[in-house]
Amino acid sequence: MYDTQVTLVGYVATQVDYKETVNGPSARFRFAVTPRYFDRRKEAWTDGATSFYTVWARRTLAVNLAGSVSVGEPLVVHGRLRVREDPPDGEGNRWFGAEIDATAVGHDLNRGTAAFRRVVRTDHPLMDTQKAAVV
C-alpha cells in the first residue's frame, strides 16, 4: 500500500529476457529514459542525462510483453519503484540500481501506432492451458 508508484516514458534498451519459473512466467528488460528540456541560451531542445531502469514483469504481463516488445520501441511503463543497493566492491564503492515491478506496459502512441490484439484463453482439451489463441 505504501509502495512508490512511478510512470516512465522511454525506450526499450535490451531484448526482453523471458523465463518460465516455478512461480510462473517472468520477463525483464532494461529501459532508457532521457529527459528533454528547452535550453534558453541555445534556443533549442536538449537531451538530459539518460537513466536506465530494469523493468520486471510477472505472469500474464510477462508473456504478453515477450511477444509484443522489441529493442528501440517507445514505451510507457507503470509500476512499483525499488532501489537496490549492491554490497560494496573490493575498493569500497557502493552501487545502486533502480528497478520497476511493472503493473502496466504499453507502446507510446505519441511516437507511433499500435494494433491491439486481445489474448483469449481457452480450456479446449486439444490446447495446452498455458497456450493462447490470438483473436
MARZAZA-741358 format. One record per residue (C-alpha): residue in three letters; y, x, z. Coordinates in nm, 4 decimals. Layout:
R  torkol         v         u         w
R     ala         Y         X         Z
...
***
This chain:
R  torkol         v         u         w
R     met    0.0000    0.0000    0.0000
R     tyr    0.2356    0.2880    0.0686
R     asp    0.1453    0.4818   -0.2465
R     thr    0.4235    0.6166   -0.4644
R     gln    0.4096    0.4263   -0.7939
R     val    0.5586    0.6002   -1.0985
R     thr    0.6067    0.5203   -1.4659
R     leu    0.6249    0.8166   -1.7038
R     val    0.7158    0.8278   -2.0721
R     gly    0.5946    1.1306   -2.2669
R     tyr    0.3289    1.2745   -2.4953
R     val   -0.0437    1.3485   -2.4699
R     ala   -0.0705    1.7278   -2.4342
R     thr   -0.4502    1.7752   -2.4314
R     gln   -0.7584    1.5995   -2.5605
R     val   -0.8936    1.3275   -2.3312
R     asp   -1.1837    1.4639   -2.1213
R     tyr   -1.4216    1.1671   -2.0755
R     lys   -1.7233    1.1790   -1.8409
R     glu   -1.9814    0.9365   -1.7064
R     thr   -2.0088    0.9947   -1.3301
R     val   -2.2191    0.8374   -1.0553
R     asn   -1.9099    0.6322   -0.9631
R     gly   -1.8573    0.5125   -1.3214
R     pro   -1.6586    0.6381   -1.6198
R     ser   -1.3761    0.8849   -1.5634
R     ala   -1.1198    1.0352   -1.8008
R     arg   -0.8369    1.2831   -1.7655
R     phe   -0.5748    1.4458   -1.9838
R     arg   -0.2540    1.6458   -1.9488
R     phe    0.0694    1.4592   -2.0104
R     ala    0.4010    1.6222   -2.1072
R     val    0.7327    1.4655   -2.0048
R     thr    1.0570    1.6154   -2.1385
R     pro    1.3847    1.4581   -2.0249
R     arg    1.6719    1.4372   -2.2742
R     tyr    2.0373    1.4348   -2.1838
R     phe    2.3670    1.4409   -2.3671
R     asp    2.5351    1.7815   -2.3325
R     arg    2.9093    1.7066   -2.3427
R     arg    3.0029    2.0696   -2.4039
R     lys    2.7814    2.0909   -2.7140
R     glu    2.8364    1.7258   -2.8095
R     ala    2.4632    1.6913   -2.8756
R     trp    2.1421    1.5679   -2.7186
R     thr    1.9466    1.8439   -2.5419
R     asp    1.5916    1.8666   -2.4075
R     gly    1.5456    1.9493   -2.0411
R     ala    1.2520    2.1377   -1.8877
R     thr    0.9100    1.9878   -1.9665
R     ser    0.6960    1.8731   -1.6720
R     phe    0.3187    1.8456   -1.7056
R     tyr    0.1006    1.5973   -1.5174
R     thr   -0.2754    1.5485   -1.5020
R     val   -0.3477    1.1808   -1.5650
R     trp   -0.6738    1.0361   -1.4278
R     ala   -0.8246    0.7048   -1.5365
R     arg   -1.1338    0.5343   -1.3985
R     arg   -1.3763    0.2608   -1.5061
R     thr   -1.2692    0.0397   -1.7980
R     leu   -0.9334    0.2135   -1.8358
R     ala   -1.1174    0.5450   -1.8847
R     val   -1.3428    0.4008   -2.1566
R     asn   -1.0534    0.2370   -2.3428
R     leu   -0.8352    0.5469   -2.3056
R     ala   -1.1017    0.7760   -2.4527
R     gly   -1.1315    0.5522   -2.7588
R     ser   -0.7583    0.4986   -2.8116
R     val   -0.5587    0.8135   -2.7358
R     ser   -0.5154    1.1419   -2.9273
R     val   -0.3167    1.4606   -2.8702
R     gly    0.0515    1.4264   -2.9565
R     glu    0.0726    1.0479   -2.9231
R     pro    0.3620    0.8980   -2.7243
R     leu    0.2502    0.7024   -2.4174
R     val    0.3823    0.5132   -2.1189
R     val    0.1726    0.5867   -1.8085
R     his    0.1944    0.3897   -1.4839
R     gly    0.0079    0.4765   -1.1646
R     arg   -0.0020    0.6404   -0.8241
R     leu    0.1565    0.9842   -0.7861
R     arg   -0.0390    1.2506   -0.5959
R     val    0.0939    1.6005   -0.5302
R     arg   -0.1859    1.8503   -0.4854
R     glu   -0.1481    2.1919   -0.3182
R     asp   -0.3926    2.4677   -0.4046
R     pro   -0.4769    2.7308   -0.1441
R     pro   -0.2676    3.0496   -0.1649
R     asp   -0.3971    3.3098   -0.4095
R     gly   -0.4594    3.6753   -0.3197
R     glu   -0.0872    3.7511   -0.3438
R     gly    0.0147    3.4645   -0.1157
R     asn    0.1521    3.2426   -0.3937
R     arg    0.1144    2.8684   -0.3381
R     trp    0.0602    2.6365   -0.6346
R     phe    0.1391    2.2679   -0.6560
R     gly    0.0232    2.0157   -0.9137
R     ala    0.1257    1.6584   -0.9829
R     glu   -0.1449    1.4074   -1.0712
R     ile   -0.1250    1.0422   -1.1688
R     asp   -0.4055    0.7955   -1.0870
R     ala   -0.3330    0.5654   -1.3796
R     thr   -0.3424    0.1888   -1.3423
R     ala   -0.1985    0.1196   -1.6907
R     val   -0.1552    0.3272   -2.0074
R     gly   -0.0057    0.2174   -2.3386
R     his    0.1467    0.3546   -2.6557
R     asp    0.5267    0.3865   -2.6533
R     leu    0.6370    0.1332   -2.9141
R     asn    0.9854    0.2880   -2.9308
R     arg    0.8222    0.5688   -3.1273
R     gly    0.5740    0.3830   -3.3488
R     thr    0.3492    0.0805   -3.3897
R     ala    0.0081   -0.0039   -3.2496
R     ala   -0.2602   -0.2647   -3.3171
R     phe   -0.4224   -0.4076   -3.0046
R     arg   -0.7947   -0.4882   -3.0117
R     arg   -0.9443   -0.6791   -2.7221
R     val   -1.2789   -0.5475   -2.5942
R     val   -1.5337   -0.8245   -2.5484
R     arg   -1.8217   -0.7517   -2.3131
R     thr   -2.1445   -0.9366   -2.3821
R     asp   -2.4668   -0.9883   -2.1917
R     his   -2.6679   -1.0125   -2.5106
R     pro   -3.0229   -0.8792   -2.4496
R     leu   -3.0057   -0.6621   -2.7623
R     met   -2.6912   -0.4877   -2.6421
R     asp   -2.6736   -0.2491   -2.3504
R     thr   -2.4324   -0.3887   -2.0876
R     gln   -2.2353   -0.0619   -2.1000
R     lys   -2.1600   -0.1047   -2.4721
R     ala   -1.8939   -0.3384   -2.6012
R     ala   -1.8178   -0.5171   -2.9236
R     val   -1.4637   -0.4883   -3.0521
R     val   -1.3081   -0.8097   -3.1819
***
